[in-house]
Amino acid sequence: MTHLTPDELIDAMDGLLAADQQAHLATCDECHGQLAGLSMALGDAKDASVPEPSPLFWQHFSERVSTAIHQDVRGGTNWPSWLRWQILLPLGAVAMIVLALAMNLPQREVPGAVVDNSSPVVEQPVDTWVMVTELVGDIDLDTASAAGVIEPGVAEEAVLHLTAEEQQELTRLLRVELQRAKS
């Protein structure tokens, strides 16, 4: 047996119910009880008195709505305007690419260099981290992830699929951008 839907119960209250549904309502105690409950709730809502708001409410309403919209657009935070995802996303992607490149670039041997094998070789860290922090600023991975700037593994995956020529070109482009940013 199919009972009346909520929309059909509202139609029954308005007197717009079809004849076959009206016949069902007359014989079904469950549907009749739901209709009675709905009628009682509507009657209680009509009897309820709602106090009129203060005159100041309407005078300041537009200002409150504008403030709420402005805060919602800015994310409700007091972060500087340059810390938007439209700016942080490309910066984070560049930082991840630079970091992945620095980790995967082969070490070049200097011809004619003498290697002292008596002590362990300590490689000097590449200034890549300094370059990344200059690009991105003081942002940690948790902040970048919470802002939706990075997805784990996306940049690394893209860099791993670059050819040697593409990696060299990317390195060249990044150096040019860094020089332009310093100027």
C-alpha positions as CSV (number, residue, x, y, z in Angstrom):
1,M,0.0,0.0,0.0
2,T,1.4,3.4,-1.0
3,H,0.8,6.2,1.4
4,L,0.5,9.9,0.5
5,T,3.7,11.8,0.0
6,P,4.3,15.1,2.0
7,D,3.4,17.1,-1.2
8,E,0.1,15.1,-1.5
9,L,-0.7,15.8,2.2
10,I,-0.3,19.5,1.6
11,D,-2.5,19.2,-1.5
12,A,-5.1,17.5,0.8
13,M,-5.0,20.5,3.2
14,D,-5.6,22.8,0.3
15,G,-8.4,20.7,-1.1
16,L,-6.5,19.9,-4.3
17,L,-6.1,16.1,-3.8
18,A,-7.1,13.8,-6.7
19,A,-10.1,11.5,-6.2
20,D,-8.2,8.2,-5.9
21,Q,-5.8,9.8,-3.3
22,Q,-8.8,11.3,-1.5
23,A,-10.3,7.8,-1.3
24,H,-7.0,6.5,0.1
25,L,-7.0,9.3,2.7
26,A,-10.5,8.4,3.9
27,T,-9.5,4.7,4.5
28,C,-5.9,5.0,5.7
29,D,-5.5,5.8,9.4
30,E,-1.7,6.6,9.1
31,C,-2.2,9.2,6.3
32,H,-5.2,10.6,8.2
33,G,-3.1,11.0,11.3
34,Q,-0.2,12.7,9.4
35,L,-2.8,15.1,7.9
36,A,-4.2,15.9,11.4
37,G,-0.6,16.5,12.7
38,L,0.2,18.8,9.8
39,S,-3.1,20.7,10.3
40,M,-2.3,21.1,14.0
41,A,1.2,22.4,13.3
42,L,-0.1,24.9,10.7
43,G,-2.7,26.1,13.2
44,D,-0.1,26.6,15.9
45,A,2.1,28.5,13.5
46,K,-0.8,30.8,12.6
47,D,-1.6,31.4,16.3
48,A,2.0,32.2,17.2
49,S,2.8,35.9,17.6
50,V,6.1,37.2,16.4
51,P,7.3,40.5,17.9
52,E,8.2,43.3,15.6
53,P,11.9,44.0,15.5
54,S,13.4,47.2,16.8
55,P,13.4,50.1,14.3
56,L,17.3,50.0,14.5
57,F,17.2,46.5,13.2
58,W,16.1,47.6,9.7
59,Q,18.3,50.7,9.7
60,H,21.4,48.6,10.3
61,F,20.3,45.5,8.4
62,S,22.0,46.5,5.1
63,E,25.3,47.3,6.8
64,R,25.3,44.0,8.6
65,V,24.6,42.0,5.4
66,S,27.4,43.9,3.6
67,T,29.8,43.2,6.4
68,A,28.9,39.5,6.5
69,I,29.3,39.2,2.7
70,H,32.6,40.9,2.8
71,Q,33.9,38.6,5.6
72,D,32.5,35.6,3.8
73,V,34.3,36.6,0.5
74,R,37.6,37.1,2.4
75,G,37.1,33.7,4.2
76,G,36.3,35.4,7.5
77,T,40.0,35.8,8.3
78,N,42.3,38.8,8.7
79,W,45.0,37.4,6.5
80,P,46.7,39.8,4.1
81,S,45.0,40.1,0.7
82,W,48.0,38.5,-1.1
83,L,47.4,35.3,0.8
84,R,44.7,34.1,-1.5
85,W,44.6,30.7,-3.2
86,Q,44.9,32.3,-6.6
87,I,48.4,33.5,-5.6
88,L,49.4,30.7,-3.2
89,L,48.5,27.9,-5.6
90,P,51.0,28.9,-8.4
91,L,53.7,29.8,-5.8
92,G,53.2,26.4,-4.1
93,A,53.4,24.6,-7.4
94,V,56.6,26.4,-8.4
95,A,58.1,25.7,-4.9
96,M,57.3,22.0,-5.2
97,I,58.7,21.8,-8.7
98,V,61.9,23.5,-7.7
99,L,62.3,21.3,-4.7
100,A,61.7,18.1,-6.8
101,L,64.2,19.3,-9.4
102,A,66.8,20.1,-6.8
103,M,66.4,16.6,-5.3
104,N,66.5,14.8,-8.7
105,L,69.2,16.8,-10.6
106,P,72.3,14.7,-11.1
107,Q,75.5,15.9,-9.5
108,R,78.0,17.2,-12.0
109,E,81.6,16.2,-11.8
110,V,84.3,18.9,-12.4
111,P,86.9,17.7,-14.9
112,G,90.4,17.6,-13.5
113,A,89.2,17.9,-9.9
114,V,91.1,16.0,-7.3
115,V,88.9,14.0,-4.9
116,D,90.2,13.3,-1.4
117,N,88.9,9.8,-0.6
118,S,90.4,9.8,2.9
119,S,87.5,11.7,4.5
120,P,83.8,11.3,3.7
121,V,82.5,13.7,1.2
122,V,79.9,16.1,2.5
123,E,77.8,17.7,-0.2
124,Q,77.0,21.3,0.1
125,P,73.3,21.9,0.2
126,V,72.0,23.6,-2.9
127,D,70.6,27.1,-2.2
128,T,67.2,25.8,-3.5
129,W,65.6,26.0,-0.1
130,V,66.6,29.6,0.2
131,M,65.1,30.1,-3.3
132,V,61.9,28.4,-2.3
133,T,61.5,30.3,0.9
134,E,62.0,33.6,-1.0
135,L,59.3,32.6,-3.4
136,V,56.8,31.4,-0.9
137,G,57.6,33.2,2.3
138,D,57.0,31.9,5.8
139,I,54.4,29.2,4.9
140,D,54.6,25.7,6.2
141,L,53.2,22.6,4.6
142,D,50.2,22.3,7.0
143,T,49.1,25.9,6.2
144,A,49.5,25.3,2.4
145,S,47.6,22.0,2.7
146,A,44.8,23.6,4.8
147,A,44.5,26.4,2.2
148,G,44.2,23.8,-0.5
149,V,47.3,25.0,-2.3
150,I,49.0,21.6,-2.6
151,E,47.9,18.1,-3.1
152,P,50.5,15.6,-1.9
153,G,52.4,14.1,-4.8
154,V,51.0,16.1,-7.7
155,A,54.0,18.3,-8.4
156,E,56.5,15.5,-7.8
157,E,54.6,13.3,-10.2
158,A,54.6,16.0,-12.9
159,V,58.3,16.7,-12.5
160,L,59.2,13.0,-12.6
161,H,57.6,12.8,-16.1
162,L,59.6,15.6,-17.6
163,T,62.3,14.8,-20.1
164,A,65.9,16.0,-19.5
165,E,65.4,18.9,-21.9
166,E,62.1,19.9,-20.2
167,Q,63.8,19.9,-16.8
168,Q,66.6,22.1,-18.1
169,E,64.1,24.5,-19.6
170,L,62.1,24.6,-16.4
171,T,65.3,25.3,-14.4
172,R,66.2,28.1,-16.8
173,L,62.7,29.7,-16.6
174,L,62.7,29.5,-12.8
175,R,66.1,31.2,-12.7
176,V,64.9,34.0,-15.0
177,E,61.8,34.5,-12.9
178,L,63.9,34.6,-9.7
179,Q,66.3,37.2,-11.3
180,R,63.3,39.3,-12.3
181,A,61.8,39.1,-8.8
182,K,65.1,40.2,-7.2
183,S,65.3,43.2,-9.5
